[in-house]
Amino acid sequence: MSGRTHARACPERTCLGCRERAAKGDLLRIVAIEGECVPDPRGTLPGRGAYVHRTLVCLDLAVRRRAFPRAYRGRGPFDTADVRRFIEGGAG
């Protein structure tokens, strides 16, 4: 053994809105279920997830850039009303 301590790597994800990389825990995971974007703060829902910062600015940027259909590899548009309410409520 060399005596070095190994720092555990923290998983990173990219925000769909601002395109900045951040720790997975700092971002909100969003899953598409039947054409709607559903917030998944615990990260346990099945399916492909997309990540945004927990701010309306990043959510609005992602919607304006049409990033959700690209991230989910599906046809849009996706309804983001539930995610908007979640972020406005400050939940999670």
Secondary structure by P-SEA (a helix, b strand, c coil): ccccccccccbbbbbcccccccccccbbbbbbcccbbbbbcccccccbbbbbcccaaaaaaaaaaaaaaaaacccccccaaaaaaaaaaccc
